[in-house]
């Protein structure tokens, strides 16, 4: 991620940064809203496909192929939508502006979330069960496990670009009077629905975590830090068998 944008600190400057470039006319904004509705529909359809294809018991090759393949397919309507927007990618979090503060805060969050995952496993560990079980990838050999770990962060980055960079930023623009809580809740709902293939409980958990990730993104407007927190939590939850 090499694109940079000026740091936005004042609320007024941040609000202006989310306006269509050059003060787009109402018809253009309406067109962008309809495009967003189309994107939302595509996301819901894809979430159903994920539920039907990414199921327990898949071989490592199929699991990773489905996981990456479906995400890349999802990027097609996302790319179509982004091209129709009047915002540069830097305004969708593809920027290194403010990255130090974002990484510092997200590192604290990542450590806390990782510690919480392992804390949930302590009871079983004291009864003699292993602390690390690797959950959904327990059947992977060393090579596939290493490949999963290496590819997980880029996978998280693409997810965060869709969820925070595209969806959350769009909701902030299209619902400017709704307040941050509404933007975070709606974005997190999309995020949760997309994880229904794991379980209903996991979908609710990802909804709650999505609120936290959305708040991190709203504070710093870069995907770097929130991707770090997402990757740390995801790997920790797999390690202790929560996912």
C-alpha positions as CSV (number, residue, x, y, z in Angstrom):
1,X,0.0,0.0,0.0
2,X,1.9,3.0,-1.3
3,X,-0.7,5.7,-1.7
4,X,-0.6,8.4,0.8
5,X,-3.1,11.0,1.9
6,X,-2.8,14.0,4.1
7,X,-3.6,13.2,7.7
8,X,-7.1,14.2,8.7
9,X,-7.6,15.4,12.2
10,X,-10.3,18.1,12.4
11,X,-13.9,16.7,12.2
12,X,-14.7,19.3,9.5
13,X,-11.7,18.2,7.3
14,X,-12.7,14.5,7.8
15,X,-16.3,15.2,6.7
16,X,-15.0,17.1,3.6
17,X,-12.7,14.1,2.8
18,X,-15.7,11.9,2.5
19,X,-17.6,14.2,0.1
20,X,-17.6,13.3,-3.6
21,X,-14.6,14.8,-5.4
22,X,-15.4,18.3,-6.7
23,X,-18.7,18.4,-4.9
24,X,-20.6,15.9,-7.1
25,X,-24.1,16.8,-8.1
26,X,-27.1,15.0,-6.6
27,X,-27.7,12.7,-9.7
28,X,-24.1,11.5,-9.4
29,X,-24.5,10.8,-5.7
30,X,-27.8,9.0,-6.3
31,X,-26.0,6.8,-8.9
32,X,-23.3,5.9,-6.4
33,X,-26.0,5.0,-3.8
34,X,-27.7,2.7,-6.3
35,X,-24.3,1.2,-7.1
36,X,-23.9,0.6,-3.4
37,X,-27.2,-1.2,-3.2
38,X,-26.1,-3.4,-6.0
39,X,-22.9,-4.2,-4.3
40,X,-24.7,-5.0,-1.0
41,X,-27.0,-7.4,-2.9
42,X,-23.9,-9.1,-4.5
43,X,-22.3,-9.4,-1.0
44,X,-25.4,-11.1,0.4
45,X,-25.5,-13.6,-2.6
46,X,-21.8,-14.4,-2.1
47,X,-22.3,-14.9,1.6
48,X,-24.9,-17.6,0.7
49,X,-22.4,-19.2,-1.7
50,X,-19.8,-19.2,1.0
51,X,-22.2,-20.9,3.4
52,X,-22.8,-23.7,0.9
53,X,-19.2,-24.3,-0.1
54,X,-16.9,-23.6,2.8
55,X,-17.9,-26.4,5.2
56,X,-16.0,-28.5,7.8
57,X,-14.1,-31.4,6.5
58,X,-12.7,-29.9,3.3
59,X,-9.2,-30.9,2.3
60,X,-6.6,-28.2,2.9
61,X,-6.3,-27.6,-0.9
62,X,-10.1,-27.2,-1.3
63,X,-10.5,-25.1,1.8
64,X,-7.9,-22.6,0.8
65,X,-9.0,-22.6,-2.9
66,X,-12.6,-21.9,-1.9
67,X,-11.6,-19.3,0.7
68,X,-9.4,-17.4,-1.7
69,X,-11.4,-18.1,-4.8
70,X,-14.6,-16.7,-3.3
71,X,-12.9,-13.7,-2.0
72,X,-11.3,-12.9,-5.4
73,X,-14.7,-13.4,-7.0
74,X,-16.2,-11.0,-4.5
75,X,-13.6,-8.4,-5.5
76,X,-15.1,-8.2,-9.0
77,X,-18.3,-6.4,-7.9
78,X,-16.2,-4.4,-5.4
79,X,-13.9,-3.3,-8.1
80,X,-16.9,-2.3,-10.3
81,X,-18.3,-0.3,-7.4
82,X,-15.0,1.4,-6.5
83,X,-14.5,2.5,-10.1
84,X,-17.9,4.2,-10.0
85,X,-17.0,6.2,-6.9
86,X,-15.6,9.7,-6.9
87,X,-13.2,9.0,-4.0
88,X,-9.6,8.1,-4.4
89,X,-8.4,4.8,-2.9
90,X,-6.6,6.8,-0.2
91,X,-10.0,7.8,1.2
92,X,-10.9,4.1,1.4
93,X,-8.0,3.3,3.7
94,X,-5.4,2.5,1.1
95,X,-2.9,4.9,2.6
96,X,0.0,5.0,5.0
97,X,-0.9,8.4,6.5
98,X,-1.2,8.0,10.2
99,X,0.1,4.4,10.1
100,X,2.3,4.7,13.1
101,X,-0.5,5.7,15.5
102,X,-2.8,3.1,13.9
103,X,-0.2,0.3,14.3
104,X,0.5,1.3,17.9
105,X,-3.1,1.3,19.0
106,X,-4.0,-1.8,16.9
107,X,-1.0,-3.7,18.4
108,X,-2.4,-3.2,21.9
109,X,-5.8,-4.3,20.7
110,X,-4.3,-7.4,18.9
111,X,-2.4,-8.4,22.1
112,X,-5.5,-8.1,24.2
113,X,-7.6,-10.1,21.8
114,X,-5.0,-12.8,21.5
115,X,-4.7,-13.0,25.2
116,X,-8.5,-13.3,25.5
117,X,-8.6,-16.2,23.0
118,X,-5.9,-18.1,25.0
119,X,-7.7,-17.3,28.3
120,X,-10.8,-19.0,27.0
121,X,-8.7,-22.1,26.5
122,X,-7.0,-22.2,29.9
123,X,-9.8,-24.2,31.6
124,X,-9.3,-27.1,29.1
125,X,-5.5,-26.7,29.4
126,X,-5.6,-27.2,33.2
127,X,-7.6,-30.4,32.6
128,X,-4.7,-31.8,30.5
129,X,-6.0,-30.9,27.1
130,X,-3.6,-29.1,24.6
131,X,-3.6,-25.3,24.7
132,X,-3.2,-25.1,20.9
133,X,-5.5,-27.3,18.8
134,X,-5.5,-25.4,15.5
135,X,-9.3,-25.8,15.2
136,X,-10.5,-25.8,11.5
137,X,-7.0,-26.5,10.2
138,X,-6.1,-29.3,12.7
139,X,-5.8,-31.8,9.8
140,X,-3.3,-29.7,7.9
141,X,0.3,-30.9,7.6
142,X,3.2,-28.6,8.4
143,X,3.4,-27.2,4.9
144,X,-0.3,-26.4,4.5
145,X,-0.3,-24.9,8.0
146,X,2.6,-22.6,7.2
147,X,1.0,-21.6,3.9
148,X,-2.3,-20.8,5.7
149,X,-0.5,-18.6,8.2
150,X,1.5,-16.8,5.5
151,X,-1.5,-16.1,3.4
152,X,-3.8,-15.1,6.2
153,X,-2.7,-11.5,6.6
154,X,-3.2,-10.7,2.9
155,X,-6.6,-12.4,3.1
156,X,-7.5,-10.2,6.1
157,X,-6.3,-7.1,4.3
158,X,-8.7,-7.7,1.4
159,X,-11.5,-8.4,3.8
160,X,-10.8,-5.1,5.6
161,X,-10.7,-3.2,2.3
162,X,-14.2,-4.5,1.5
163,X,-15.7,-4.1,5.0
164,X,-14.1,-1.0,6.3
165,X,-12.6,0.7,3.2
166,X,-15.5,0.3,0.9
167,X,-18.7,-0.5,2.9
168,X,-18.0,1.6,6.1
169,X,-16.7,4.6,4.1
170,X,-19.7,4.4,1.8
171,X,-22.2,4.4,4.7
172,X,-20.4,7.3,6.2
173,X,-21.0,9.3,3.0
174,X,-24.5,8.2,2.2
175,X,-25.8,8.4,5.8
176,X,-23.9,11.4,7.1
177,X,-26.6,12.2,9.8
178,X,-27.0,8.7,11.2
179,X,-23.9,8.9,13.4
180,X,-20.9,6.6,13.8
181,X,-22.8,4.0,15.8
182,X,-25.2,3.3,12.8
183,X,-22.3,3.1,10.4
184,X,-20.4,0.6,12.6
185,X,-23.5,-1.5,13.2
186,X,-24.5,-1.8,9.6
187,X,-20.9,-2.6,8.5
188,X,-20.5,-5.2,11.3
189,X,-23.8,-6.8,10.3
190,X,-22.4,-7.4,6.8
191,X,-19.2,-8.7,8.4
192,X,-21.2,-11.1,10.6
193,X,-23.5,-12.4,7.9
194,X,-20.4,-13.3,5.8
195,X,-19.2,-15.6,8.7
196,X,-22.5,-17.6,9.1
197,X,-20.8,-20.6,7.4
198,X,-18.8,-21.1,10.6
199,X,-21.8,-20.9,13.0
200,X,-24.5,-18.5,14.1
201,X,-22.6,-17.9,17.4
202,X,-19.4,-17.1,15.4
203,X,-21.4,-14.7,13.2
204,X,-22.6,-12.8,16.3
205,X,-19.0,-12.8,17.6
206,X,-17.7,-11.4,14.4
207,X,-20.4,-8.7,14.5
208,X,-19.1,-7.6,17.9
209,X,-15.5,-7.7,16.8
210,X,-16.5,-5.8,13.7
211,X,-17.7,-2.9,15.9
212,X,-14.2,-2.7,17.4
213,X,-12.4,-3.0,14.0
214,X,-14.7,-0.3,12.6
215,X,-13.9,2.0,15.4
216,X,-10.2,1.5,14.8
217,X,-10.7,2.3,11.2
218,X,-12.8,5.4,11.9
219,X,-10.1,6.7,14.2
220,X,-7.2,6.4,11.8
221,X,-8.6,6.0,8.3
222,X,-6.0,3.5,7.3
223,X,-6.4,-0.3,6.8
224,X,-2.9,-1.1,8.1
225,X,-3.7,-1.2,11.8
226,X,-7.1,-2.8,11.6
227,X,-5.6,-5.5,9.4
228,X,-3.0,-6.3,12.0
229,X,-5.7,-6.7,14.7
230,X,-7.9,-8.8,12.4
231,X,-5.0,-11.1,11.5
232,X,-3.9,-11.5,15.1
233,X,-7.4,-12.4,16.3
234,X,-8.0,-14.7,13.4
235,X,-4.8,-16.7,13.9
236,X,-5.3,-16.8,17.7
237,X,-8.9,-18.1,17.4
238,X,-7.8,-20.8,15.0
239,X,-4.9,-21.8,17.3
240,X,-7.2,-22.3,20.3
241,X,-10.0,-24.0,18.3
242,X,-12.6,-21.2,18.3
243,X,-12.6,-21.2,14.5
